[in-house]
Amino acid sequence: MAVKQKEFIETSIPGGSQQHLTRYYIFSPFLRIFHWTMVLCIITLFATGIVIMTPMSMGEGQYVTLNEWHLSVDWIRNLHFTAGFILSATFLFRIYGYIINKGDRLLPRFFQMKFWDDFIEVMMHYCLLKYSHKQFLRNPMARMSYVAIYGLIVVEIFTGFSMYFQVNPNGVGAFLFSWVALPFGEMGLHVIHHIVAWCIFLFAAMHVYMVVRADFMEREGEISSMISGTKILAHLPDDINDIRDSNGKIIKG
């Protein structure tokens, strides 16, 4: 469905002049729901996962019976599994949004030299070696971050399900996911799952820093865009063609 290419917002800038800003609607409800569900699930999964890996730390210095401790860890494990199933379901939800919404497909253009030139430009800006960079709907570093986080989540889903279904080796779940453990063994699978969880945690910390930094320095509504679905830009974004249809109209994301 095509929408107006420009929706102007007039705002004052220092010196009393006026600046025309353009609002671009790019993030569909599918992407936004997935994003915030993923945030909640990752926080839950990481916190409960740490406890599952080192459960006795909770009882340090406390008088806890073995039965009470078993029940508390069992509850935490169930919470971990529930969050994992919810994350997996919303990941499929995200794939569906990718299929039907062009604005949700802002992934890297690996085979275009321009993408890598823009990537270097943005990276130099974030390293404080360049004062500014071109405006984008999704800059190349953000696009690369999509691939990174989705890849890490896929690894966690497959390794997690493989471990989860080992309790019933003759079940359908074990049939679908037991192959994941074959190259690494059960212990290796636990180690991989744990290391990737820390990679996701570090990625999330870096992501929050870069988003907050971009919102304060570039003032494009980066944070609010994952609530409203819109970004506000002063200039035509360099990657505007990524959300145009064959007639040159902007596609509703």
C-alpha positions in Angstrom: 0.0 0.0 0.0 1.5 3.3 -1.1 1.6 6.4 1.2 2.6 10.0 0.8 6.3 10.3 0.4 6.6 13.3 2.6 4.8 14.5 5.8 6.4 17.7 6.8 7.0 18.8 10.4 8.0 22.4 10.9 10.4 23.0 13.8 12.5 25.9 15.1 16.2 25.7 15.0 18.8 28.1 16.7 18.8 31.5 15.1 15.0 31.6 14.6 14.9 29.9 11.2 12.6 27.0 10.4 13.6 23.5 9.3 11.4 21.0 7.5 11.6 17.5 8.8 10.1 14.5 7.1 8.4 11.6 8.9 9.0 8.1 7.3 6.9 5.2 8.5 9.1 2.1 8.1 8.7 -0.3 11.0 5.6 -2.5 10.8 3.7 -3.7 13.9 5.2 -7.2 13.2 8.8 -5.8 13.7 7.9 -3.6 16.7 6.1 -6.4 18.6 8.9 -8.8 17.8 11.5 -6.2 19.0 9.9 -5.6 22.5 9.0 -9.2 23.0 12.6 -10.1 22.2 13.8 -7.6 24.7 11.7 -9.1 27.5 12.5 -12.6 26.5 16.3 -12.0 26.4 16.3 -10.3 29.8 14.4 -13.3 31.2 16.4 -15.9 29.5 19.8 -14.4 30.5 18.8 -13.9 34.1 17.3 -17.4 34.5 20.1 -18.9 32.5 22.8 -17.5 34.9 20.9 -19.0 37.8 20.5 -22.4 36.1 24.2 -22.5 35.3 25.2 -21.6 38.9 22.2 -22.5 41.0 23.9 -22.8 44.4 24.8 -19.1 44.4 21.3 -18.4 45.3 21.5 -20.4 48.5 24.9 -19.0 49.7 24.7 -18.0 53.3 21.1 -19.1 53.6 19.5 -22.2 55.2 17.6 -23.8 52.4 16.5 -27.4 52.4 17.3 -29.5 49.3 13.6 -29.9 48.5 13.0 -26.1 48.7 16.1 -25.5 46.5 14.9 -28.0 43.9 11.5 -26.4 43.7 13.0 -22.9 43.3 15.4 -24.0 40.5 12.6 -26.0 38.8 10.4 -22.9 38.8 13.3 -20.9 37.3 13.9 -23.6 34.6 10.2 -23.5 33.6 10.4 -19.7 33.3 13.5 -20.1 31.1 11.8 -22.6 28.9 8.6 -20.5 28.6 10.6 -17.5 27.6 12.5 -19.6 25.0 9.3 -20.9 23.4 7.8 -17.3 23.3 11.0 -16.0 21.7 10.9 -18.8 19.1 7.3 -18.1 18.3 7.8 -14.4 17.8 10.8 -15.1 15.6 8.5 -16.9 13.2 6.2 -13.8 13.6 9.1 -11.7 12.5 9.8 -13.8 9.4 6.1 -13.4 8.4 6.4 -9.6 8.7 9.6 -9.7 6.6 7.7 -11.4 3.9 4.8 -9.0 3.7 6.4 -5.7 4.6 9.1 -4.1 2.5 10.1 -1.8 5.4 11.0 -4.8 7.5 13.6 -6.0 5.0 16.4 -3.4 5.6 19.2 -5.9 5.7 22.8 -5.5 4.5 23.6 -5.2 0.8 26.8 -7.3 1.1 27.4 -7.5 -2.7 27.3 -3.7 -3.2 30.5 -1.7 -2.8 28.4 1.4 -1.9 27.2 -0.5 1.2 30.7 -1.1 2.4 31.7 2.5 1.7 28.7 3.7 3.8 29.5 1.2 6.5 33.0 2.6 6.8 31.6 6.2 6.9 29.2 5.4 9.7 31.8 3.4 11.6 34.2 6.3 11.5 31.4 8.5 12.8 30.8 6.2 15.8 34.5 6.1 16.4 34.5 9.9 16.6 36.8 10.1 13.5 34.1 11.8 11.4 31.7 14.5 12.5 28.6 13.2 10.8 27.4 10.7 8.2 24.7 10.6 5.6 21.1 10.1 6.8 19.7 6.6 6.5 16.4 4.8 7.2 18.7 2.1 8.6 22.4 2.8 8.5 24.8 0.0 7.4 25.9 -0.8 11.0 22.3 -1.1 12.1 21.7 -3.5 9.2 24.7 -5.6 10.1 23.4 -5.7 13.7 20.2 -7.3 12.5 22.1 -10.2 10.9 24.3 -10.6 14.0 21.5 -10.7 16.6 19.2 -12.9 14.4 22.1 -15.3 13.8 22.8 -15.5 17.6 19.2 -16.1 18.4 18.9 -18.9 15.8 21.9 -20.6 17.5 20.3 -20.3 20.9 17.0 -21.6 19.6 18.5 -24.7 18.0 20.9 -25.5 20.9 18.2 -24.8 23.5 15.7 -27.0 21.9 18.3 -29.8 21.4 19.0 -29.8 25.1 15.4 -29.4 26.1 14.2 -32.4 24.1 17.0 -34.7 25.3 14.8 -35.7 28.2 12.6 -37.7 25.8 15.0 -39.0 23.1 12.2 -40.9 21.4 9.9 -37.9 21.0 9.2 -35.7 17.9 11.3 -32.8 19.4 14.3 -35.0 19.8 13.9 -36.3 16.2 13.9 -32.7 15.0 16.7 -31.2 17.1 19.0 -34.1 18.3 21.2 -33.7 15.3 22.4 -30.4 16.7 24.3 -32.1 19.5 26.0 -34.7 17.3 29.1 -32.6 16.4 29.6 -31.2 19.9 28.3 -33.6 22.4 25.9 -32.7 25.3 28.5 -30.8 27.3 29.7 -28.9 24.2 26.2 -27.9 23.5 25.8 -26.4 26.9 29.1 -24.5 26.5 28.0 -23.1 23.1 24.6 -22.1 24.4 26.2 -20.3 27.4 28.9 -18.5 25.3 26.3 -17.3 22.7 24.1 -16.0 25.6 26.9 -13.8 26.8 27.5 -12.6 23.2 23.8 -11.6 23.0 24.1 -9.8 26.4 27.2 -7.8 25.2 25.5 -7.1 21.9 22.4 -5.7 23.7 24.6 -3.5 25.9 26.3 -2.0 22.8 23.0 -1.7 21.0 21.5 0.4 23.8 24.5 2.7 23.9 24.5 3.3 20.1 20.7 3.9 20.0 20.8 6.4 22.9 23.8 8.1 21.4 22.2 8.4 18.0 19.0 9.7 19.5 20.8 12.5 21.4 23.4 13.4 18.7 21.4 12.9 15.5 17.8 13.5 16.8 16.1 11.2 14.3 13.7 9.6 16.8 15.7 6.4 16.9 14.3 5.2 20.2 10.7 6.3 19.6 10.8 4.6 16.1 10.4 1.2 17.8 7.2 2.5 19.4 5.7 4.6 16.6 7.2 2.9 13.6 8.4 6.2 12.2 11.7 8.0 11.8 12.1 11.8 11.4 14.7 13.0 9.0 15.8 16.5 7.8 17.1 15.2 4.4 16.1 12.5 2.0 17.7 9.3 3.3 20.4 7.7 1.2 18.6 4.3 1.3 15.1 5.6 0.4 14.9 3.3 -2.6 14.8 0.3 -0.3 11.2 1.2 0.6 10.0 2.3 -2.9 7.8 0.2 -5.1 8.2 -0.2 -8.9 6.4 3.0 -9.5 8.7 5.0 -7.2 6.2 5.4 -4.4 7.1 4.7 -0.8 5.7 1.4 0.5 4.0 1.4 3.9 6.2 -0.6 6.2 
